[in-house]
Amino acid sequence: MVSTQRQQVPHLLADVRMVSTQRQQVPHLLALRARVLQPTAMRLLERLHSGRVILMDGAMGTELICRGARPGAECLELRNLTHPEDIWAIHQAYLESGAECLTTNTFQANSCALARYGLHDRLDEIWQVALHLAREHAGYQPLVLADVGPWPGPLDPDVDRAILRACRGADAVLLETWSDPRAAEFFAVMRGYPRIDANGPYVPLLASFTFRRSAGGRLETFSGVEPEGCVEPIEPWADALGANCGVDIDMDDLLEIVSRYRAVTDLPLFVRPNAGTPDAEGRYPRTPVALAAKLPALLDAGVAMVGGCCGTTPAHIAAFHEVIVARQVAPPSG
């Protein structure tokens, strides 16, 4: 059954491109979103287009490592069940630092990754608790993104559908640290348009790719795609486009990525930088002050949302918050 479905992938994508062309030609299909959105998802989309920057959270994995987690030796997503107090506390710290948008601790909560730890049958449980831990914070009403990382192997509709069933209840799906735009496109197809399932609400999709510099200095994903090449496959299905993480990618590189995205798409854009590249002992060099000093250029370039990736902490998010608030209250120039 699965092999048959995999053979159908090229046909599915061909159908998608035809539908995406139709979607661009029929405005009422776009308007359909407004009638099936959850209120919080509507709030997210309105904010993305409001001109006011949304502040996301920072890293989860490196924060868990500081609390004793051992990546590779254990499944970090299982900590939703074994150490829920840690996950909740990390979310809470980001909210207290000014974040409005939280990402679930589910980056590798897919059947392929979980199977390596003998946990494939706990996918739904891990997702359910992850969503609860991100949502339930007294005094706050965070936007909650279902964090979906890539997985190795061929495109598999069953893997995609299992995640999509499990992440119901999120305000949006975040494809984070993806490298292959076609794999992201395929996930978007499985997500469906305009709903995750026939009876559920429309759930926005945010797609974030990760980049490196090639030997020749070219900015490209790990599958060799330049920023402009990431846009065409995912644009018909995404509500925002971003960049995060990367190898030796700093804020200046992210600025170039954002500028190149903007040259070919009108989608809202977002970034989640690392706190630099870690040294041999896993220490990240970019302090909150140093990272925040580079943020104004990205805001000037028009990013609608910003957060942090590997090595960033609540202190980094607090520094970002100060920059964003200062810009919002600053008197107009001239």
C-alpha positions in Angstrom: 0.0 0.0 0.0 2.7 2.5 1.0 4.9 1.7 -2.0 1.9 2.2 -4.3 1.3 5.6 -2.6 4.9 6.6 -3.1 4.7 5.7 -6.8 1.8 8.2 -6.9 3.8 11.1 -5.5 4.7 12.6 -8.9 1.0 12.5 -10.0 -0.1 14.1 -6.8 2.4 17.0 -7.2 1.3 17.5 -10.8 -2.3 17.7 -9.7 -1.2 20.2 -7.0 0.4 22.5 -9.4 -2.7 22.5 -11.5 -4.8 23.3 -8.4 -2.4 26.0 -7.3 -2.8 27.7 -10.6 -6.5 27.6 -10.3 -6.3 28.9 -6.8 -4.5 32.0 -8.0 -7.2 32.6 -10.5 -10.2 32.1 -8.2 -10.3 34.6 -5.4 -13.2 32.9 -3.6 -10.9 30.0 -2.8 -8.7 32.3 -0.8 -11.7 33.9 0.9 -12.8 30.4 2.0 -10.0 30.4 4.6 -11.7 33.2 6.6 -14.9 31.1 7.0 -13.1 28.0 8.4 -10.3 29.4 10.6 -10.1 28.9 14.3 -10.2 32.3 16.1 -6.5 32.0 17.2 -5.4 31.0 13.8 -7.2 34.0 12.4 -5.4 36.1 15.0 -2.1 34.7 13.7 -2.8 35.5 10.1 -4.1 38.9 10.9 -0.9 39.7 12.8 1.3 38.4 10.0 -0.2 41.0 7.7 -0.6 43.8 10.3 2.8 45.3 10.1 3.4 44.5 13.8 6.2 42.0 14.3 5.3 38.7 16.1 7.9 37.6 18.6 8.4 33.8 18.6 10.2 31.7 21.3 13.8 30.5 21.1 15.4 27.1 21.2 13.9 24.1 22.9 16.5 21.4 22.3 19.5 23.3 23.7 17.4 24.4 26.7 16.6 20.7 27.4 20.3 19.9 27.1 21.0 22.4 29.9 18.5 20.4 31.9 20.3 17.1 31.4 18.9 15.8 28.1 21.2 13.7 26.0 20.3 14.2 22.3 21.0 11.0 20.3 21.0 8.9 23.4 17.4 9.7 24.1 14.3 11.1 22.4 13.9 14.7 23.4 10.2 14.6 22.4 9.6 11.9 25.0 10.4 14.4 27.6 6.9 15.8 27.1 5.8 12.7 29.0 8.7 12.1 31.3 9.7 15.7 32.2 6.6 17.8 31.4 7.6 20.3 34.1 10.8 21.2 32.2 8.9 21.7 28.9 6.3 23.8 30.6 8.9 25.9 32.4 10.8 26.6 29.1 7.6 27.7 27.5 6.8 29.9 30.5 10.3 31.5 30.5 9.9 32.5 26.8 6.5 34.0 27.5 7.9 36.0 30.4 10.6 37.2 28.1 8.0 38.7 25.7 7.3 35.8 23.3 3.8 35.7 21.9 4.2 32.5 19.8 5.4 29.1 21.1 6.5 26.1 19.2 5.7 22.6 20.5 8.4 20.2 21.6 7.7 17.9 18.6 10.5 18.6 16.1 11.2 14.9 15.6 7.8 13.6 16.7 7.2 11.6 13.6 6.9 7.8 13.1 10.3 7.4 11.5 12.3 9.2 14.2 10.2 7.7 17.1 10.7 4.2 15.8 14.5 4.5 16.4 13.6 4.6 20.1 10.8 2.1 20.0 8.3 4.8 20.5 6.3 4.7 17.2 3.1 3.8 19.0 3.3 6.9 21.3 3.2 9.6 18.6 -0.4 10.7 19.4 0.3 10.8 23.1 3.5 12.8 22.7 1.8 15.3 20.4 -1.3 15.7 22.7 0.8 16.5 25.8 3.1 18.8 23.8 0.2 20.9 22.6 -1.2 21.1 26.1 2.1 22.1 27.6 2.4 25.0 25.1 -1.2 26.1 25.5 -1.8 26.1 29.2 -0.1 29.2 30.7 -2.2 31.3 33.1 -2.3 35.0 32.2 -1.0 34.3 28.6 -2.8 33.4 25.4 0.1 32.2 23.2 -0.1 31.4 19.6 0.9 27.7 19.3 2.8 26.3 16.3 3.0 22.6 15.7 6.7 22.2 15.2 7.4 19.6 12.4 11.0 18.8 11.4 12.1 16.8 8.4 12.8 13.1 8.4 15.0 10.9 6.3 13.8 8.6 3.6 11.4 8.8 0.7 8.2 10.8 0.7 5.6 8.8 2.6 2.0 9.9 2.8 1.4 7.8 5.9 4.1 9.6 7.9 2.7 13.0 6.8 -0.9 12.0 7.6 0.0 10.7 11.0 1.6 14.0 12.0 -1.3 16.0 10.6 -3.8 13.9 12.6 -1.7 14.3 15.8 -1.2 18.1 15.6 -4.8 19.1 15.5 -5.4 21.9 18.0 -2.4 24.0 17.0 -2.9 27.5 15.6 -0.5 26.7 12.6 1.9 24.0 11.4 5.5 25.1 11.3 7.8 23.1 8.9 11.1 23.9 10.6 14.7 23.3 9.3 13.6 21.8 6.0 16.0 21.5 3.1 14.0 20.0 0.3 11.2 22.3 -1.0 9.6 19.4 -2.9 9.3 17.4 0.4 7.7 20.4 2.0 5.3 20.8 -0.9 4.3 17.1 -0.6 3.6 17.6 3.1 1.5 20.6 2.2 -0.5 18.5 -0.3 -1.1 15.8 2.4 -2.3 18.6 4.7 -4.9 19.4 2.1 -6.6 22.5 1.0 -8.3 24.2 2.7 -8.5 21.8 5.7 -6.3 19.2 7.4 -9.4 17.0 7.2 -12.8 17.2 5.7 -14.5 18.2 9.0 -11.8 20.3 10.6 -10.8 24.0 10.4 -8.2 25.4 8.0 -4.8 25.4 9.8 -2.2 27.8 8.4 1.1 26.5 7.2 4.5 28.2 7.8 7.5 26.8 6.0 11.1 27.4 7.1 14.2 26.3 5.3 17.7 25.9 6.5 20.8 27.1 4.6 24.6 26.8 4.4 27.3 28.3 2.2 28.6 26.0 -0.5 32.3 25.7 -1.2 31.8 28.4 -3.8 30.1 30.7 -1.4 26.6 30.1 -2.7 23.7 30.2 -0.2 21.8 27.0 -0.6 19.8 24.4 1.4 21.3 21.0 2.2 19.6 19.7 -1.0 21.3 22.4 -3.1 18.4 24.8 -3.5 19.0 28.6 -3.4 16.5 30.8 -1.6 14.5 31.7 -4.7 14.1 28.0 -5.6 12.4 27.4 -2.2 9.5 29.7 -3.1 7.8 28.2 -6.1 7.0 24.8 -4.8 5.6 25.9 -1.4 4.2 29.4 -2.2 0.7 28.2 -3.2 0.3 26.3 0.1 2.1 28.4 2.7 0.9 31.3 4.7 4.5 32.5 5.6 8.0 31.6 4.5 11.1 31.6 6.7 14.6 30.6 7.4 16.2 29.1 10.5 19.2 27.3 11.9 21.9 26.5 9.3 25.6 25.8 9.3 27.7 29.0 9.8 24.7 31.1 8.9 24.6 34.4 10.7 22.2 37.3 10.8 23.8 38.9 7.7 23.2 35.7 5.8 19.6 35.6 7.0 19.2 39.2 5.8 20.4 38.1 2.3 17.9 35.1 2.4 15.1 37.4 3.4 15.9 39.9 0.6 16.1 37.2 -2.0 12.8 35.7 -0.8 11.2 39.1 -1.0 12.3 39.6 -4.6 10.1 36.7 -5.7 7.2 36.4 -3.2 4.8 38.6 -1.3 4.3 36.0 1.5 5.0 37.2 5.1 8.6 36.3 6.0 10.2 35.2 9.3 13.5 34.1 10.7 14.8 32.1 13.6 18.6 32.5 13.9 21.0 30.4 15.9 23.1 32.0 18.6 26.1 31.6 16.3 27.9 28.3 15.6 28.8 26.3 18.6 32.4 25.5 19.6 33.8 22.0 20.3 32.2 22.1 23.8 28.8 23.1 22.4 28.9 26.7 23.6 27.2 29.2 21.4 29.1 32.5 20.9 26.4 35.1 20.2 25.2 36.9 23.3 21.7 38.3 23.5 23.0 41.8 23.1 25.1 40.8 20.0 22.3 39.0 18.3 19.7 41.7 19.0 22.1 44.3 17.6 21.6 42.7 14.2 17.8 42.5 14.4 16.9 46.1 13.2 18.3 45.3 9.7 16.0 42.3 9.4 13.0 44.3 10.7 13.8 47.0 8.1 13.8 44.2 5.5 10.2 43.5 6.5 10.2 40.3 8.5 6.8 39.8 10.1 7.9 37.3 12.7 11.2 36.6 14.5 12.4 34.1 17.1 15.4 32.0 17.9 16.8 28.6 17.0 19.8 26.6 18.4 21.5 28.1 21.4 19.1 31.0 21.9 17.6 31.4 25.3 14.9 33.4 27.1 17.5 36.1 27.5 17.9 36.3 23.7 14.2 36.6 23.2 14.0 39.3 25.9 16.7 41.2 24.0 14.7 40.9 20.8 11.6 42.0 22.6 13.3 45.2 23.7 14.3 46.0 20.0 10.8 45.3 18.7 9.1 47.4 21.4 11.5 50.3 21.0 10.7 50.4 17.2 6.9 50.3 17.9 7.0 53.3 20.3 9.6 55.3 18.4 8.3 58.6 17.0 8.2 58.8 13.2 11.4 60.1 11.7 11.4 63.5 9.9 
